[in-house]
Amino acid sequence: MTYKTLAIFAGAFLVLCMGAARAPAQNPPLPLGTVNGVAKVASCPVGFFPGVSCYSATVSCPNTADIVLVYGYRNPPHAGSNGTIVLLSGADGTTPENEDFVPAYLEAGYQIVQFEWQTPWEDTGLTTKSIQIAACRPATFLNYVHQKVYAGGGMCAHGVSAGSAAVAYTLAWYGSGTYLDKAELLSGPVFSNIAQGCVVPATPAVMVCPSGQFGCNGAPWSDNTPYVLGSEVGVRHWTGDKTCANEFKTTEQSAVAWTAMSIVNEPVGNPSFNYPKTAMAGWLCSNGLNNSAAEGQLFYRKFTNPAQTAGYRVTRIDNCNGPEGVTQGTTPQGESGLTAIFNDMVSGSEACVKRH
């Protein structure tokens, strides 16, 4: 890596550290796309919860190829609705998120929305690649749900791994803080600073929730930055750069491009980290088996005071099942991750309730 590239990273780190002291004016949100060709399908694909009504649609966004998705929703079994919870799955999003949360959220009185993309949402489908540009797709779909499916009450999102990154992109770049009431971010956001996950030699390990960091629940721990366990393969394809986390030194061009398409891409761009009517909770594994906690920390350290959100907490999860199994782990209070995340979404002052 060249001296100039290192200087770029040093400048980015300085801006990140200064975030609490000086918050510049935000750029307008990036433009959303459209949802077209909505049509009911005879039966839902495998993975959708029983009783869900499914529809196919095409999402069109600037500077991306059109992409097909299937989405489904189901209303709660009892009269009325406490809100709508959209579940965003991990990896490339081509299967619906269907963990134990779906029946639990329904029983708690929430309408649930599941969906799957026909192809990876992170890939623009064009020669020019940018995960940030491709994030227009989940941002557009979330906005569509708010406009066309949402049944009143809280409008909320539950994202896992790359799904949590999709939610974070919608907040930081696509203006979903104007309608999203609650965001549960599990094992991520994993694209907070793509450059730090890709560069060779690797950047230093990140201290997650260091002493005194606002909103942290649990003791600090260290997590390495590189994408591992095959996640680097997807990132190489979606960014259009095969050098991510490989054996060759990173070029300045690659480092700048990865930074530019990240959620936290300062000093290249100017994302928003102020969502005063959106409650947010992050859940990170402490076992260091991949970089989801390190990437998450790069996003969460941008939140330094209560005025930025309607409620905020980042929780350390121990004894995870694998690198991102927060639901099977335990909180510092000894509660299972599954129970803690569910309770955080449906109860208390930071729950999924209408704030907008």
C-alpha positions in Angstrom: 0.0 0.0 0.0 1.4 3.4 -0.9 2.1 6.3 1.5 -0.7 8.3 -0.1 -3.2 5.4 0.5 -2.2 5.2 4.2 -2.7 9.0 4.4 -6.2 8.6 3.0 -7.0 6.0 5.8 -5.4 8.2 8.4 -7.6 11.1 7.3 -10.7 8.9 7.5 -9.8 7.7 11.0 -9.3 11.3 12.1 -12.7 12.3 10.8 -14.3 9.4 12.5 -12.7 10.3 15.8 -13.7 13.9 15.4 -17.4 13.0 14.7 -18.5 13.8 18.3 -16.9 17.2 18.3 -18.1 18.5 14.9 -21.0 17.2 12.8 -21.0 18.9 9.3 -24.3 19.5 7.5 -25.6 16.4 5.8 -26.0 16.0 2.1 -29.6 15.3 0.8 -30.5 11.6 0.7 -29.6 9.7 -2.4 -32.5 9.2 -4.8 -34.8 6.2 -4.5 -36.0 4.0 -7.3 -39.4 2.6 -8.1 -41.3 -0.7 -7.5 -43.1 -1.9 -10.7 -45.1 -4.8 -12.0 -46.5 -6.0 -8.7 -48.4 -9.2 -9.2 -49.7 -11.8 -6.8 -48.1 -15.3 -7.1 -49.9 -18.5 -6.8 -47.7 -19.8 -4.0 -44.8 -18.4 -2.0 -41.3 -19.8 -2.6 -39.6 -22.1 -0.1 -38.7 -20.3 3.1 -41.7 -18.0 3.5 -43.7 -18.4 6.6 -47.0 -20.3 6.3 -50.0 -18.0 5.6 -47.9 -15.3 4.0 -49.4 -13.7 0.8 -46.7 -13.3 -1.8 -46.2 -11.0 -4.7 -43.5 -10.6 -7.4 -42.2 -7.1 -8.4 -39.4 -5.4 -10.1 -37.2 -2.7 -8.4 -35.6 -0.1 -10.7 -32.9 2.1 -9.3 -30.5 4.7 -10.8 -27.3 3.2 -12.2 -28.3 -0.4 -11.6 -30.0 -3.1 -13.6 -33.6 -3.9 -12.8 -33.9 -6.6 -10.2 -36.9 -8.9 -9.4 -38.0 -9.8 -5.9 -40.7 -11.8 -4.3 -42.2 -10.3 -1.1 -44.8 -11.6 1.2 -46.7 -10.2 4.2 -49.0 -11.6 6.9 -51.1 -9.7 9.3 -51.1 -10.7 13.0 -53.7 -13.3 14.2 -55.5 -10.8 16.4 -57.5 -7.7 15.4 -55.5 -4.6 14.8 -51.7 -4.2 14.4 -49.0 -2.8 16.6 -46.9 -2.1 13.5 -45.0 -3.6 10.5 -41.7 -5.4 10.8 -39.7 -6.0 7.6 -37.1 -8.8 7.9 -34.0 -8.5 5.8 -31.8 -11.6 5.4 -28.1 -11.9 5.3 -25.6 -12.8 2.5 -27.0 -11.9 -0.9 -30.6 -11.7 0.2 -31.8 -14.4 -2.2 -33.6 -16.3 0.6 -36.1 -14.8 3.0 -35.3 -14.2 6.6 -37.3 -16.8 8.5 -36.0 -17.3 12.0 -38.0 -17.8 15.2 -38.7 -14.1 15.2 -41.5 -14.4 12.5 -44.1 -16.3 14.6 -43.1 -14.4 17.7 -43.5 -11.0 16.0 -46.9 -12.1 14.6 -48.1 -13.3 18.0 -46.9 -10.0 19.5 -49.4 -8.2 17.2 -47.1 -7.1 14.3 -47.6 -7.5 10.6 -44.5 -9.2 9.2 -42.9 -8.7 5.7 -40.4 -11.2 4.2 -38.8 -10.9 0.8 -36.1 -12.4 -1.4 -34.2 -11.0 -4.4 -33.9 -13.1 -7.6 -30.2 -12.1 -7.7 -27.8 -10.6 -5.1 -29.0 -7.1 -4.2 -25.4 -5.9 -3.7 -24.5 -6.4 -7.4 -25.5 -3.5 -9.5 -25.8 -5.8 -12.5 -23.8 -3.4 -14.6 -20.1 -2.9 -15.3 -19.8 -0.2 -12.7 -20.0 -1.8 -9.2 -20.9 -0.1 -5.9 -22.7 -1.6 -3.0 -23.8 1.8 -1.9 -25.5 2.4 -5.2 -27.0 -1.1 -5.1 -28.4 -0.3 -1.6 -31.0 1.8 -3.4 -32.8 -1.5 -3.9 -33.5 -2.4 -0.3 -34.1 1.3 0.5 -36.6 1.5 -2.3 -38.4 -1.6 -1.2 -38.5 -0.4 2.5 -40.1 2.8 1.3 -42.5 0.9 -0.8 -43.6 -1.2 2.2 -44.1 2.0 4.2 -46.2 3.5 1.4 -48.2 0.4 0.2 -48.1 -2.4 2.8 -47.6 -0.8 6.2 -50.7 -1.3 8.3 -50.2 1.5 10.9 -48.4 1.6 14.3 -44.6 1.3 14.2 -42.7 1.0 10.9 -39.7 -1.1 11.7 -36.8 -3.2 10.2 -35.0 -6.3 11.4 -31.8 -6.9 9.5 -29.2 -9.8 9.8 -25.6 -9.5 8.7 -25.7 -8.0 5.1 -29.4 -7.3 5.9 -28.3 -5.1 8.8 -26.0 -3.3 6.4 -28.9 -2.8 4.0 -30.9 -1.1 6.8 -27.9 1.0 7.8 -27.4 2.2 4.2 -31.1 3.2 4.1 -30.6 5.3 7.2 -27.3 6.8 6.4 -27.8 7.4 2.7 -31.4 7.0 1.6 -33.5 8.9 4.2 -35.3 6.1 5.9 -34.9 7.9 9.2 -37.9 10.0 8.1 -40.3 7.1 8.5 -38.4 4.1 10.1 -39.4 3.9 13.8 -37.1 1.0 14.9 -34.1 -0.9 13.5 -32.7 -4.1 14.9 -29.2 -4.7 13.5 -27.9 -8.2 14.0 -24.3 -9.1 13.4 -23.3 -5.9 11.5 -23.6 -3.6 9.6 -20.9 -5.6 7.7 -20.3 -2.9 5.0 -19.6 0.0 7.3 -16.1 0.5 5.9 -15.5 -2.0 3.1 -11.9 -0.8 2.7 -11.0 -1.8 6.2 -12.3 -5.3 5.5 -10.5 -5.6 2.1 -7.1 -3.9 2.3 -3.8 -5.8 2.3 -1.9 -5.5 4.6 -4.8 -5.6 7.0 -5.7 -2.6 9.1 -5.3 -3.0 12.9 -7.9 -4.8 14.9 -10.8 -2.7 16.1 -11.7 -2.3 19.7 -15.5 -2.9 19.9 -17.3 -0.8 22.5 -14.2 0.6 24.2 -14.7 2.0 27.7 -16.9 5.0 27.8 -18.5 4.6 24.3 -22.1 5.8 24.3 -24.8 3.1 24.4 -22.6 0.0 24.9 -23.9 -2.9 26.9 -21.0 -5.2 27.9 -17.2 -5.2 28.2 -15.0 -4.1 25.3 -13.4 -6.7 23.0 -11.1 -6.7 20.0 -12.1 -7.9 16.5 -10.0 -8.3 13.4 -11.0 -6.3 10.3 -10.5 -8.6 7.2 -13.4 -10.3 5.5 -12.9 -14.1 6.1 -14.6 -17.5 5.8 -15.7 -16.8 2.2 -17.4 -13.5 2.8 -14.5 -11.9 0.9 -15.6 -13.8 -2.2 -19.0 -12.0 -2.3 -17.4 -8.7 -1.6 -15.0 -9.1 -4.5 -17.8 -9.8 -6.9 -20.1 -7.0 -5.6 -17.4 -4.4 -5.6 -15.9 -5.5 -8.9 -12.5 -5.8 -7.4 -10.9 -9.3 -7.0 -8.1 -7.9 -4.8 -10.3 -7.7 -1.7 -8.6 -9.6 1.2 -6.3 -11.5 -1.1 -2.5 -12.0 -1.0 -1.6 -8.9 -3.0 -1.0 -5.4 -1.6 -3.9 -3.1 -2.1 -3.6 -0.3 -4.7 -4.6 3.3 -3.9 -7.4 3.0 -6.5 -9.0 0.0 -4.8 -8.8 1.5 -1.4 -10.5 4.7 -2.5 -13.2 2.9 -4.4 -14.0 0.6 -1.4 -14.2 3.6 0.9 -16.4 5.5 -1.4 -19.1 2.7 -1.5 -19.1 2.1 2.3 -21.8 3.2 4.8 -19.2 5.2 6.7 -17.2 6.6 3.8 -15.9 9.9 5.3 -14.0 11.9 4.2 -15.1 10.8 0.7 -18.8 11.5 1.3 -21.2 12.8 4.0 -23.7 10.2 5.3 -26.3 11.0 8.0 -26.0 9.6 11.5 -28.9 11.6 12.9 -32.3 9.8 13.1 -34.0 11.4 16.1 -37.3 9.5 15.6 -35.7 6.1 15.0 -34.7 3.7 17.8 -31.8 1.5 17.0 -30.2 -1.6 18.6 -27.1 -3.5 17.5 -26.1 -7.1 18.5 -22.6 -8.3 18.0 -20.8 -11.6 18.6 -17.7 -11.3 20.8 -16.0 -14.5 19.6 -14.0 -12.9 16.8 -14.7 -15.5 14.2 -15.3 -12.9 11.5 -15.3 -9.2 11.1 -19.0 -8.5 11.7 -18.3 -6.9 15.1 -15.4 -4.8 13.8 -17.4 -3.5 10.9 -20.4 -2.9 13.2 -18.2 -0.9 15.5 -17.2 1.5 12.7 -20.8 2.4 12.3 -21.8 2.4 16.0 -19.0 4.7 17.1 -20.7 7.5 15.1 -23.4 7.7 17.7 -22.2 9.7 20.6 -25.3 11.3 22.2 -29.0 10.6 22.8 -30.2 13.3 20.5 -29.1 11.3 17.4 -31.7 8.5 17.9 -35.0 7.8 19.7 -33.2 5.1 21.6 -29.9 3.3 21.2 -27.9 0.4 22.5 -25.1 -1.9 21.2 -25.0 -5.3 23.0 -22.1 -7.7 23.3 -23.2 -11.3 22.8 -21.1 -14.1 24.2 -21.2 -17.8 23.3 -22.5 -17.2 19.8 -23.2 -20.2 17.6 -20.7 -19.5 14.9 -19.4 -16.1 13.8 -22.8 -14.4 13.7 -25.2 -16.5 15.8 -26.3 -13.8 18.1 -29.7 -15.4 18.7 -28.1 -18.5 20.3 -25.7 -16.5 22.5 -26.2 -14.6 25.7 -26.2 -11.0 26.7 -24.1 -9.6 29.6 -27.2 -9.9 31.7 -27.4 -13.7 31.0 -30.5 -13.4 28.7 -30.5 -15.4 25.5 -29.9 -13.3 22.4 -33.2 -14.4 20.8 -35.2 -13.3 23.8 -33.4 -10.1 24.3 -33.7 -9.0 20.6 -37.4 -9.9 20.6 -38.1 -8.0 23.8 -36.2 -5.0 22.5 -38.4 -4.9 19.4 -41.8 -5.4 21.0 -41.6 -3.9 24.5 -40.3 -0.9 26.4 -39.7 2.7 25.5 -37.4 1.8 22.6 -39.8 -0.7 21.0 -41.3 -0.7 17.5 -44.0 2.0 18.0 -45.1 4.9 15.9 -42.8 7.9 16.3 -43.3 9.6 12.9 
